[in-house]
Amino acid sequence: MKKEPTFIQSIMIFLMIIGALFFFIFLLKAEPHIPLLVTLVLAALLLAVFGFRWNQMEEAILKGIRSAIMPVIILSLIGILIAVWMMSGTVPTILYYGIKYISPEFFGISALFITVIISMFTGSSFTTVSTVGVALMGVAVTTGVNPMLAAGAIVCGACFGDKMSPLSDTTNFAPAVTGVSIFTHIQNMMYTTVPALIITAVFFAFAGQSESFDLTAIQGMQKALTDSFHIHWGALLPPLAVLYGSFRRKPIIPTLVFGIMAGLLAAWLFQGHSSVAEWFRVMQQGYKENIPNETVAAIVNRGGLQSMMSSTISLILIALSLGGLLQYCGVIQALFRKLVQPIRHRGSMVVAAGSSSIAVNLLTGEQYLSILLPGQMFKQEFNSRGIPAKTLSRTLEDCGTLINAVIPWGVSGTFFATTLHVPVIDFLPYAIFIWVSPLLTFAYALLPKLRDFTLYERQDKIMSQDSAIG
């Protein structure tokens, strides 16, 4: 029988991890890679002191790394796709027309709803950020919009679809874990999602003004784009191919491969890049072109497999190694089992489930674990206390799917920061939708009028209707 930690031992490990990460990342402003590696070593040392054998810890770490295989493949393909879409003129074309038609005064609200629409069609925040998000960041840099605000608007819109689109993996995963239908789950999420989106939209409607609007610089960028690329509607075919694949509910990996192939075809037809050797160089090292305009060069010279390997993928492997150690050595389970026992009120149980999801995100950096583990731990508790299962699935989405985007060592947070070139800590204050959604979830659980409306009468009524339909 495998050894399991006690509650006190789990608390000690949890406090050590949070304390170390806060000190290194937030106070010393260090990149999260080495702090996470340090906490992994310290956690293993503490477990060894508590009597755990190395073989058990090694097995746990390897299980955590195995869960990273699919994210690593997806991120590798996205790195290649970004480089190919630069070479094909796809992103430069979007950037050109974005500069031409998006007013800096309304950039924030425009970026928010553009990414909301794209993410709803694709069901993927990663695809949205790596394609239209990159182009919108270029527009922001060009028109003098605060890049931190721009990144916040893009991340908010992209995560909206990740949470609400029926094409999203987490939108399907959360109700599957809790045992409710996907459309009941989406309908129930409206209670927190719509108010959160309205609050976010109001913020960006008033906060989207450009800090410095230089018409000469913008004209210079437009000239640099037309001199360096053939701006043509055909360059927009690759994102349309990705949208088509997503709309047809094709798996993410074939969809990305399809987008890369369409990008290579567009690069050959519209930009004159016909050399296969050049294609392979760009896919490996990223798109690199001598462009006189420094701003344009900084926007388009990016992407490639190596851009993901050097920072994003290495961080994910370290984070999921730590997550595997904590999960498969029983640290997370021992911690939350004890915390749930004394809870008596239904509203407090919802808060506990949401807080657990956030804590798992902080400990592991993995949004699927932040849905799966609390979902498994709280499912029976919700059922025995008469709390609708759809409340649990909504809570897991608000506190699991979304919060991962604003954790510096989280899979989503790492990817967004790398792709948009804005650190998580910098765009965090502008990621209104991300942190307002959990607050609304807790408000619906604790405030009397909201609690009665969503946890009792209306929820039970909807549940009865679901049973009748079934």
C-alpha positions as CSV (number, residue, x, y, z in Angstrom):
1,M,0.0,0.0,0.0
2,K,1.3,3.4,-1.0
3,K,2.1,5.9,1.8
4,E,-0.1,9.0,2.0
5,P,0.7,12.3,3.8
6,T,-1.3,13.5,6.8
7,F,-3.3,16.7,6.7
8,I,-0.6,18.6,8.6
9,Q,2.1,17.4,6.3
10,S,0.0,18.5,3.3
11,I,-0.5,21.9,4.8
12,M,3.3,22.3,5.4
13,I,4.0,21.4,1.7
14,F,1.3,23.7,0.5
15,L,2.5,26.7,2.5
16,M,6.1,26.1,1.4
17,I,5.1,26.1,-2.2
18,I,2.9,29.2,-2.1
19,G,5.5,31.0,0.1
20,A,8.4,30.2,-2.2
21,L,6.6,31.0,-5.4
22,F,5.3,34.3,-4.0
23,F,8.8,35.3,-2.8
24,F,10.7,34.5,-6.0
25,I,8.1,35.5,-8.6
26,F,6.2,38.4,-7.1
27,L,8.9,39.9,-4.8
28,L,12.1,39.1,-6.7
29,K,10.3,39.3,-10.1
30,A,12.1,36.1,-11.2
31,E,10.9,34.1,-14.2
32,P,8.9,31.2,-12.9
33,H,11.1,28.3,-14.3
34,I,13.7,28.2,-11.6
35,P,11.3,29.0,-8.7
36,L,9.1,26.1,-9.8
37,L,12.1,23.8,-10.0
38,V,13.2,24.9,-6.5
39,T,9.7,24.1,-5.1
40,L,9.7,20.7,-6.8
41,V,13.0,19.9,-5.1
42,L,11.8,21.2,-1.7
43,A,8.5,19.3,-2.0
44,A,10.4,16.1,-2.8
45,L,12.7,16.7,0.2
46,L,9.8,17.3,2.5
47,L,8.1,14.1,1.3
48,A,11.3,12.2,1.8
49,V,11.5,13.5,5.4
50,F,7.8,12.4,5.9
51,G,8.8,8.8,4.9
52,F,8.1,8.7,1.2
53,R,10.4,6.5,-0.9
54,W,12.1,8.0,-4.0
55,N,10.5,5.3,-6.3
56,Q,7.0,6.5,-5.4
57,M,7.9,10.2,-5.9
58,E,9.7,9.4,-9.2
59,E,6.6,7.5,-10.5
60,A,4.4,10.4,-9.5
61,I,6.6,12.9,-11.3
62,L,6.6,10.7,-14.5
63,K,2.8,10.5,-14.4
64,G,2.6,14.3,-14.2
65,I,5.0,14.6,-17.2
66,R,2.9,12.1,-19.2
67,S,-0.1,14.4,-18.9
68,A,2.0,17.2,-20.6
69,I,2.5,15.3,-23.8
70,M,-0.7,16.6,-25.6
71,P,-0.1,20.2,-24.5
72,V,3.5,20.0,-25.7
73,I,2.4,18.8,-29.1
74,I,-0.3,21.4,-29.4
75,L,2.1,24.2,-28.3
76,S,4.7,23.0,-30.7
77,L,2.3,23.1,-33.6
78,I,1.1,26.6,-32.5
79,G,4.7,27.9,-32.6
80,I,5.0,26.5,-36.1
81,L,1.7,28.0,-37.1
82,I,2.6,31.5,-35.9
83,A,5.8,31.5,-38.0
84,V,4.1,30.1,-41.1
85,W,1.3,32.7,-40.8
86,M,3.9,35.4,-40.6
87,M,5.6,34.1,-43.8
88,S,2.3,33.7,-45.6
89,G,1.4,37.3,-44.9
90,T,-1.7,36.3,-42.9
91,V,-0.9,38.2,-39.7
92,P,0.6,41.1,-41.6
93,T,-2.6,41.4,-43.7
94,I,-4.8,41.3,-40.5
95,L,-2.4,43.9,-39.0
96,Y,-2.6,46.1,-42.0
97,Y,-6.4,46.2,-42.0
98,G,-6.6,46.4,-38.3
99,I,-4.5,49.5,-38.3
100,K,-6.7,50.9,-41.0
101,Y,-10.1,50.3,-39.5
102,I,-9.8,49.8,-35.7
103,S,-9.9,53.1,-33.9
104,P,-7.4,53.4,-31.0
105,E,-10.1,55.1,-28.9
106,F,-12.1,51.9,-29.1
107,F,-9.3,49.3,-29.3
108,G,-10.1,47.7,-25.9
109,I,-13.7,47.0,-26.6
110,S,-13.0,46.0,-30.2
111,A,-10.3,43.5,-29.3
112,L,-12.5,42.0,-26.6
113,F,-15.4,41.3,-28.9
114,I,-13.3,40.2,-31.9
115,T,-11.6,37.6,-29.7
116,V,-14.9,36.6,-28.1
117,I,-16.3,35.9,-31.6
118,I,-13.3,34.0,-32.8
119,S,-13.0,31.9,-29.6
120,M,-16.6,31.0,-29.7
121,F,-16.1,29.6,-33.3
122,T,-12.8,27.8,-32.5
123,G,-13.5,26.8,-28.9
124,S,-9.8,27.4,-28.2
125,S,-8.2,30.3,-26.4
126,F,-4.8,29.1,-27.6
127,T,-5.8,29.3,-31.3
128,T,-7.5,32.6,-30.8
129,V,-4.5,34.2,-29.0
130,S,-1.9,32.8,-31.4
131,T,-3.7,34.0,-34.5
132,V,-5.9,37.1,-34.2
133,G,-4.5,37.9,-30.8
134,V,-0.9,38.4,-32.2
135,A,-2.3,40.6,-34.9
136,L,-4.3,42.7,-32.4
137,M,-1.2,43.1,-30.3
138,G,0.5,44.5,-33.4
139,V,-2.3,47.0,-33.9
140,A,-2.0,48.0,-30.2
141,V,1.7,48.6,-30.5
142,T,1.3,50.6,-33.7
143,T,-1.5,52.8,-32.4
144,G,0.0,53.5,-29.0
145,V,-2.4,51.4,-27.0
146,N,-1.1,50.2,-23.6
147,P,0.2,46.7,-24.4
148,M,-0.8,45.4,-20.9
149,L,-4.4,46.6,-21.5
150,A,-4.4,45.1,-25.0
151,A,-3.2,41.8,-23.7
152,G,-5.9,41.9,-21.0
153,A,-8.6,42.5,-23.5
154,I,-7.3,39.7,-25.8
155,V,-7.0,37.2,-23.0
156,C,-10.5,38.0,-21.7
157,G,-12.1,37.5,-25.0
158,A,-10.2,34.3,-25.8
159,C,-11.0,32.8,-22.4
160,F,-14.7,33.6,-22.9
161,G,-14.9,31.1,-25.7
162,D,-12.8,28.6,-23.9
163,K,-15.4,28.7,-21.2
164,M,-18.6,29.0,-23.2
165,S,-18.2,27.5,-26.6
166,P,-19.6,24.0,-27.0
167,L,-16.5,23.3,-29.1
168,S,-14.2,23.9,-26.2
169,D,-12.6,20.9,-24.5
170,T,-13.1,22.3,-20.9
171,T,-16.7,23.2,-21.7
172,N,-17.2,19.5,-22.4
173,F,-14.9,18.2,-19.6
174,A,-16.5,20.0,-16.6
175,P,-20.0,18.7,-17.2
176,A,-18.6,15.2,-17.9
177,V,-16.8,15.2,-14.5
178,T,-19.9,16.4,-12.7
179,G,-22.5,14.4,-14.6
180,V,-24.6,17.1,-16.3
181,S,-25.4,17.7,-20.0
182,I,-23.2,20.2,-21.8
183,F,-26.1,22.5,-22.8
184,T,-27.5,22.6,-19.2
185,H,-23.9,23.5,-18.2
186,I,-23.6,26.3,-20.7
187,Q,-27.1,27.6,-19.8
188,N,-26.2,27.7,-16.1
189,M,-22.9,29.5,-16.7
190,M,-24.9,32.4,-18.1
191,Y,-25.6,33.5,-14.6
192,T,-22.0,34.5,-13.9
193,T,-20.6,34.8,-17.5
194,V,-23.0,37.4,-18.9
195,P,-22.6,39.9,-15.9
196,A,-18.8,39.3,-16.0
197,L,-18.7,40.1,-19.7
198,I,-20.8,43.2,-19.3
199,I,-18.5,44.5,-16.5
200,T,-15.5,43.7,-18.6
201,A,-17.0,45.5,-21.7
202,V,-17.8,48.6,-19.7
203,F,-14.2,48.7,-18.4
204,F,-12.6,48.4,-21.8
205,A,-15.1,50.8,-23.3
206,F,-13.7,53.6,-21.1
207,A,-10.1,52.3,-20.7
208,G,-9.2,51.6,-24.4
209,Q,-8.0,55.1,-25.3
210,S,-4.5,55.3,-26.9
211,E,-1.8,56.8,-24.8
212,S,0.0,58.3,-27.9
213,F,-1.5,58.4,-31.4
214,D,1.3,59.1,-34.0
215,L,-0.2,59.3,-37.5
216,T,3.2,59.5,-39.1
217,A,4.4,56.3,-37.3
218,I,1.2,54.5,-38.4
219,Q,1.6,55.5,-42.0
220,G,5.3,54.4,-41.8
221,M,4.1,51.0,-40.5
222,Q,1.6,50.6,-43.3
223,K,4.2,51.4,-45.9
224,A,6.6,48.9,-44.3
225,L,3.9,46.2,-44.4
226,T,3.1,46.8,-48.0
227,D,6.8,46.9,-48.9
228,S,7.6,43.6,-47.1
229,F,4.4,41.6,-47.8
230,H,1.8,41.2,-50.5
231,I,-1.3,42.4,-48.7
232,H,-4.0,40.2,-50.3
233,W,-7.3,38.7,-49.2
234,G,-5.9,35.2,-50.1
235,A,-3.6,35.5,-47.1
236,L,-6.7,35.2,-44.9
237,L,-7.5,31.7,-46.1
238,P,-5.4,30.0,-43.4
239,P,-7.4,31.3,-40.5
240,L,-10.6,30.6,-42.4
241,A,-9.3,27.0,-42.7
242,V,-8.8,26.8,-38.9
243,L,-12.2,28.3,-38.3
244,Y,-13.8,25.7,-40.6
245,G,-12.0,22.8,-38.8
246,S,-13.1,24.1,-35.4
247,F,-16.7,24.7,-36.5
248,R,-16.8,21.1,-37.9
249,R,-15.5,20.0,-34.4
250,K,-12.4,18.5,-35.8
251,P,-9.7,17.6,-33.1
252,I,-7.3,20.5,-32.3
253,I,-4.1,18.8,-33.7
254,P,-5.5,18.0,-37.2
255,T,-7.0,21.5,-37.3
256,L,-3.6,23.1,-36.5
257,V,-1.9,20.9,-39.1
258,F,-4.5,22.0,-41.6
259,G,-3.9,25.6,-40.7
260,I,-0.1,25.2,-41.2
261,M,-0.5,23.5,-44.6
262,A,-2.9,26.3,-45.7
263,G,-0.3,28.8,-44.5
264,L,2.5,27.2,-46.5
265,L,0.2,27.2,-49.6
266,A,-0.6,30.9,-49.1
267,A,3.1,31.7,-48.6
268,W,3.9,30.1,-51.9
269,L,0.9,31.6,-53.9
270,F,0.9,35.1,-52.4
271,Q,4.3,35.8,-51.0
272,G,6.5,33.8,-53.4
273,H,8.1,31.6,-50.7
274,S,8.4,28.4,-52.7
275,S,11.6,26.9,-51.2
276,V,10.9,23.9,-49.0
277,A,14.2,24.4,-47.3
278,E,13.0,27.9,-46.3
279,W,9.7,26.5,-45.0
280,F,11.6,24.1,-42.7
281,R,13.9,26.9,-41.5
282,V,10.9,29.1,-40.7
283,M,9.0,26.3,-39.0
284,Q,12.0,25.5,-36.9
285,Q,13.6,28.9,-36.1
286,G,10.7,31.2,-36.7
287,Y,10.1,33.9,-39.3
288,K,13.0,36.3,-39.6
289,E,13.2,39.0,-42.2
290,N,15.2,42.2,-42.5
291,I,12.5,44.9,-42.2
292,P,13.6,48.5,-41.8
293,N,10.7,49.5,-39.6
294,E,11.7,48.3,-36.2
295,T,8.1,48.1,-34.9
296,V,6.9,45.9,-37.8
297,A,10.0,43.8,-37.5
298,A,9.3,43.2,-33.8
299,I,5.8,42.1,-34.5
300,V,6.4,39.7,-37.5
301,N,9.8,38.2,-36.6
302,R,8.6,35.5,-34.3
303,G,7.2,32.0,-33.9
304,G,8.8,28.7,-34.8
305,L,9.2,25.5,-32.8
306,Q,12.2,26.8,-30.9
307,S,10.2,29.8,-29.6
308,M,8.0,27.4,-27.7
309,M,10.7,24.9,-26.6
310,S,12.9,27.4,-24.9
311,S,10.4,28.9,-22.5
312,T,6.8,27.7,-22.7
313,I,7.2,24.0,-23.0
314,S,10.1,23.8,-20.4
315,L,8.0,25.6,-17.9
316,I,5.0,23.4,-18.5
317,L,7.1,20.2,-18.0
318,I,8.4,21.6,-14.7
319,A,4.9,22.7,-13.5
320,L,3.3,19.4,-14.4
321,S,6.2,17.5,-12.7
322,L,5.3,19.3,-9.5
323,G,1.6,18.7,-10.1
324,G,2.2,15.0,-10.6
325,L,4.2,14.8,-7.4
326,L,1.5,16.5,-5.4
327,Q,-1.4,14.6,-7.0
328,Y,0.0,11.1,-7.1
329,C,1.6,11.3,-3.7
330,G,-1.8,12.2,-2.2
331,V,-0.9,15.7,-1.0
332,I,-3.8,17.5,-2.7
333,Q,-6.3,14.8,-1.7
334,A,-5.2,14.8,1.9
335,L,-5.4,18.6,2.1
336,F,-8.9,19.0,0.7
337,R,-10.5,16.0,2.3
338,K,-9.9,17.5,5.8
339,L,-11.0,21.0,4.8
340,V,-14.4,19.8,3.5
341,Q,-15.4,17.9,6.6
342,P,-16.4,20.8,8.9
343,I,-18.4,22.7,6.2
344,R,-22.1,22.9,7.0
345,H,-23.7,25.5,4.8
346,R,-24.4,24.9,1.1
347,G,-23.1,28.3,0.1
348,S,-19.8,27.7,1.9
349,M,-19.5,24.3,0.1
350,V,-19.6,26.1,-3.3
351,V,-17.0,28.6,-2.1
352,A,-14.9,25.6,-0.9
353,A,-15.2,23.9,-4.3
354,G,-14.1,27.1,-6.1
355,S,-11.3,27.8,-3.7
356,S,-10.1,24.2,-4.1
357,S,-10.1,24.6,-7.9
358,I,-8.0,27.8,-7.6
359,A,-5.6,26.1,-5.1
360,V,-5.1,23.2,-7.5
361,N,-4.4,25.7,-10.2
362,L,-1.8,27.4,-8.0
363,L,-0.2,24.1,-7.0
364,T,-0.1,22.3,-10.4
365,G,-0.5,25.0,-13.0
366,E,-2.9,22.7,-14.9
367,Q,-6.5,23.6,-15.6
368,Y,-7.7,20.0,-16.3
369,L,-6.5,18.9,-12.8
370,S,-8.2,22.0,-11.3
371,I,-11.5,20.7,-12.8
372,L,-11.0,16.9,-12.3
373,L,-9.7,16.8,-8.7
374,P,-12.2,19.2,-7.0
375,G,-14.9,17.7,-9.2
376,Q,-14.2,14.2,-7.9
377,M,-13.8,15.4,-4.3
378,F,-17.0,17.6,-4.2
379,K,-19.4,15.7,-6.5
380,Q,-20.7,13.4,-3.7
381,E,-20.7,16.2,-1.2
382,F,-22.9,18.4,-3.5
383,N,-25.2,15.5,-4.1
384,S,-25.7,14.6,-0.4
385,R,-26.4,18.3,0.5
386,G,-28.9,18.8,-2.3
387,I,-26.7,21.2,-4.3
388,P,-27.3,20.9,-8.1
389,A,-24.5,19.3,-10.0
390,K,-24.7,22.1,-12.5
391,T,-23.6,24.5,-9.8
392,L,-20.4,22.4,-9.3
393,S,-19.7,22.3,-13.0
394,R,-20.1,26.1,-13.3
395,T,-17.9,26.7,-10.3
396,L,-15.1,24.5,-11.7
397,E,-15.2,26.5,-15.0
398,D,-15.2,29.9,-13.3
399,C,-12.4,29.0,-10.9
400,G,-10.5,26.3,-12.9
401,T,-10.6,27.1,-16.6
402,L,-10.4,30.8,-16.2
403,I,-7.9,31.3,-13.3
404,N,-5.2,29.2,-15.1
405,A,-4.8,32.1,-17.5
406,V,-3.5,34.5,-14.8
407,I,-1.1,32.1,-13.1
408,P,2.5,32.8,-14.3
409,W,3.4,29.1,-14.2
410,G,0.0,27.9,-15.4
411,V,-0.2,26.2,-18.9
412,S,-2.5,29.0,-20.2
413,G,-0.8,31.9,-18.4
414,T,2.6,30.8,-19.7
415,F,1.4,30.5,-23.3
416,F,-0.4,33.8,-23.3
417,A,2.6,35.6,-21.8
418,T,5.0,34.1,-24.3
419,T,2.8,34.6,-27.4
420,L,1.7,38.2,-26.6
421,H,5.1,39.2,-25.1
422,V,3.4,40.6,-22.0
423,P,4.1,39.0,-18.6
424,V,1.1,37.6,-16.7
425,I,1.7,39.9,-13.8
426,D,1.5,42.9,-16.1
427,F,-1.8,42.0,-17.8
428,L,-3.4,40.6,-14.7
429,P,-5.0,43.9,-13.6
430,Y,-6.7,44.2,-17.0
431,A,-7.9,40.6,-17.2
432,I,-11.2,41.7,-15.7
433,F,-13.3,38.8,-17.0
434,I,-10.9,36.3,-15.5
435,W,-11.1,37.4,-11.9
436,V,-14.6,38.9,-11.9
437,S,-16.2,35.5,-12.8
438,P,-15.0,33.6,-9.6
439,L,-16.1,36.6,-7.5
440,L,-19.6,36.4,-9.1
441,T,-19.6,32.6,-8.4
442,F,-18.9,33.3,-4.7
443,A,-21.5,36.1,-4.7
444,Y,-24.2,33.7,-6.1
445,A,-23.3,31.2,-3.4
446,L,-23.3,33.6,-0.4
447,L,-25.6,36.6,-1.0
448,P,-29.2,35.7,0.1
449,K,-31.2,36.8,-2.9
450,L,-28.7,35.5,-5.4
451,R,-28.2,32.3,-3.4
452,D,-31.9,31.5,-3.3
453,F,-32.3,32.2,-7.0
454,T,-29.4,30.1,-8.3
455,L,-28.8,27.3,-5.7
456,Y,-32.4,26.5,-4.8
457,E,-35.6,27.4,-6.7
458,R,-34.4,28.2,-10.2
459,Q,-31.7,25.5,-10.2
460,D,-34.1,22.9,-8.9
461,K,-36.7,23.9,-11.5
462,I,-34.2,23.5,-14.3
463,M,-33.0,20.2,-12.9
464,S,-36.6,18.9,-12.9
465,Q,-37.0,20.0,-16.5
466,D,-33.8,18.2,-17.4
467,S,-35.1,15.0,-15.7
468,A,-38.4,15.3,-17.6
469,I,-36.6,15.7,-20.9
470,G,-34.4,12.7,-20.1
